[in-house]
Amino acid sequence: MKRSAVSAALDVFFVFFATAASVFTVMRYYFRNLSAAITAAAVSGVFVTVIFRMSAIRKNAVYALKKKDAEQMEVSLDALSLMDETALNAYFKRLLQKSETPFSEENGTIILTETGTELKYYFTFSETYAGRIIEFYKQAGTGRKILVIGRNFNEEIFALTARFAGRIVLLDGAHLYPAMKKYDCFPETKEPLTVKKTRKNLPKELFSKKRARQYFLYGLTMEFFSFFVFYPVYYLVFGTALVLLSVVCYFFGVKEAPPQENPFKN
């Protein structure tokens, strides 16, 4: 049996058991009727489990599409990272033409007509540096904004560009890829590229700022159920721990990258 099938079976068992146990506890506590409590628990467990399974199947289908997109994005960004300035200019001209975004060209630099923004490229396999962004800004024409398109940018670069009041705009690979997909405009590669499977950064995922609300709701739910179970102390302890974790994530959690402008979307 595949690992995913075992995981799915365990999830189904847990959902059924948690639902049935909760309903049984409440029914038994208030109505004192064993047969009615067992029947209500079984019916509720089956009902919630069916809904959960249907939702999981739909979610897995969406996840499969997202995984395929993630792999295609990595291959595309790898291809862009291997290109020189001339090839990058040729590719982004093609993307701008397909998206019907007006542009002109001066001395080998693409300029977006509507905003007068110069395009700069920072595709690299190594770490990005804020100093390089400033060099791009110095090279730009007087009074012109620059749009730096790159694979990814660290927090230091986002913090630095925020001080330039919109004169430096960043567009990373995650925000560029939707335009590639929408206009079916992917960079061509001389050699076939494959995606190396990497594990997610689990601490970053678990303690991200966006999870604060989720942990808070879970904690309140467990504390609410503590009023109806025979051993409330366990629910109170875990519920309180989740609420405290939500506070930590809210104030100290990993922040997501700020929203970015995308000139390729009409």
N, C-alpha and C positions, 0 to 999 in steps of 0.2 A: 504494500500500500504506500502511495506517495505521502511525503511529509505534509503536503498541503491538505490532503484528504484527512489525515489524522488530526491536523490542526482544526479543520472545519468540524469534524466530529466532536472534538473536545469543546469547541465553542457552542455547538448545539446542545450538548449535554449540560454545560454550565448555565446557559440561558434557561433551559427547561427546569433544571434543579433550583436555580435562584428564584424563578417566578413561582414555581410550585411551592417551595418552602415558605416564601413570603406570604402567599395567599393562604396556605394551610395554617400558618401561625396566627394570622389575623382572624380567620374564620373560627379556628379552634378557641381562640381567646375570647371572642365576643359571643359566639353562639353555642359553644360547648357540645356541638354535634359532630362526632367523629366521621361518620359516613358523608355528611354534607361537606365537611372540610376537605376530605380526600377527593370527592368528586369535583368540587370547585377548584382545588389545586391542580388536578389533572387536566381539566378543561382549559384553565388559564395557561398552564404550562405549554400545552399543545398549541393554543392560539398564538401566544407570544412567540413561540419557537418558529412557527410557520412564517409569521411576519418577518422575524429576524432573518430567516434563511432566504426569503425572497429578496429582502433588502441586501443581504450579503452577496447574492448572485449578481444583482444589478451593480453593486459596488465593485465587485471583482472584474466585471466587464469594463467598467470605466477605468479601473486601475491598469488593466492590460493595455488600454489605449494610451494612458499616460506614460506607462513604461516604454512603449514603442516610441512615443514622442521624445522621451528623455534620451533614448539611445540615438535617435536621429539627430537630436540637437547636439549631442556630444560629438558625433561624427562631423556634423556641419561646422562646429566651432573648431574642431581639430583641423579641418580643411582650410578654414580662414586663417588659422594660426600659422599654417605652412606657406601662405601666400606672401609675395612681396607687395610693395606699394602699388605697382602698376596693375597687378592682378586684382588687388582689393578694390582699386578704383573701377576697374572693368566690371567686377561683380556688383558693386553698389549702384553703378549706373543702370545695370540691368534690373536690379530690384526697384530702383526709383521709377524707371520706365514702366514696369509692370504695375506698380502701385499708383501710376499717374500722378506722381509728385513732381512738380516743376523744379528744375535745377539748371544751373549753368556751370561752367568750368573755367577757372583762371589759373594758369601756370600749373596745371596738373592737380588742382584742388577743387573738389566738388563744393558748390555753394547752393544751398536751398533758396530758391527765388523768393518765396513768400516771407521768410524771416531774415534772409541774409546770413544764415548760419553756415559756417564752414564745417565740413566733415573731417574728422581725424580718426585714425584707427590705432587701437592698442590691443592687438591680439597676440597673446604670448602663452607659453606653457608654464612660465615661471610666475613668481609673485609680481603684482603690479605695484608701482611706486608713485607717490603723489608728485614727486619732482618731475616726472615725465609729463604729467598732465599740465603742469605750469609751463613746461617748454612748448607744448602745443599752443597754449594761450599766448605766449610771447610771439610765436610765429604767425599768429592770425593777423588779419588786417585790422587797422585801427577802428575801434568801436564795434567790431563784429563779435557775435556770439560764436562759440564752438560747440559742436556735438561730438563727443568722444565715444566711439563705439568700440567695445571690447568684450573679452570673454567674461570677465567678472572684475569687480572692484571691491576693495576692502573698506572697512568703516572709516579708516583714516582719510581715504580719498573722498568719500561722501561728505565727511565733516569739513574737509578743506573746500570743496566746490560749493558747499552751502554758503560760504562766506563771500562768494562772488556774485551774489544777488541775481542768479539766473544767466550770467554771462558764460558759465561753463555748464553744459548739460551732459549727463552720462546716460548711456544706453548699454546695458549688459546683455549677455547672450540669452538669458532667460526671457528678456523683453523683446529681443530681436527675433527670436525663433518664431513667434506667432505670425509675424509678417512673412517670413520665409515660407511657412506652411500655407498661409492664406493665399499667397500669389504663386505658389508652387515654384519657388525660385530658390533652389538649394545650390550651394557652391559645388563646382565640379572638382573631383580629386584625380590626381595622376595615378595614385595607387589606392586599392581598396583599404578602407580604415575600419577597424573593429573597436567595439567599446569594451574596455576593461571593467569587469564588475567590481564595484566598490561598496563597502558597507556604509550605511548611514552613520552620521555622527550621533550616536545614541544620546549622550548627555545633552548635546545641543538641541536634539529633538524633544527630549523629555522636559527640559527646563527653558523652553522658548516662551517668550512673553505671551504669544497667542494662546497658550494652554492654560493661562491663569483662570479664565472664566470657566473652562471645562472642569478643572480640578475643584473650583469653588462649588459648582452645581453638584458634582459627585459627593463632595463633603456634606453639603446640606441635605442631600437625599439620604445618606447613611445616618445622619443625626436624626432625621425625621423618622426613619424606620426604627430607631432605638426605642421609641415610645410603644411599639407594638410587639416586640420580641421578648423572649424569656431571658436572654442574656444581653442586655442593652450596653454593657460596658465595652464590648468589642466594637459595636457600631459607633459608640461615642469616641473611642480612641482613634479608630481609622478615619472617621468623619472629621474629627478635629485636625488630624495629621494632614488630610487633604486640603482643608481650609487654610492651614498654615502654609502648605506648599503653594497654594494659589497666590497667597500674599507675597511669598518669595519670588515667584515667577513674574508677578505683576511689576514689582519694583526692581528686581535684579535680573530678570530673564533676558535671553538673547533676543535682540530686536531684529525685525525683518528689514530688508533694504527699503529705503524710501521710494515712493512712486516715481516713475521716470516717464519723460516725454517720449513718444514714438512717432516720428515723422512719416512712417510708412503706412499708418492706418488712416484711411479716409473717413 
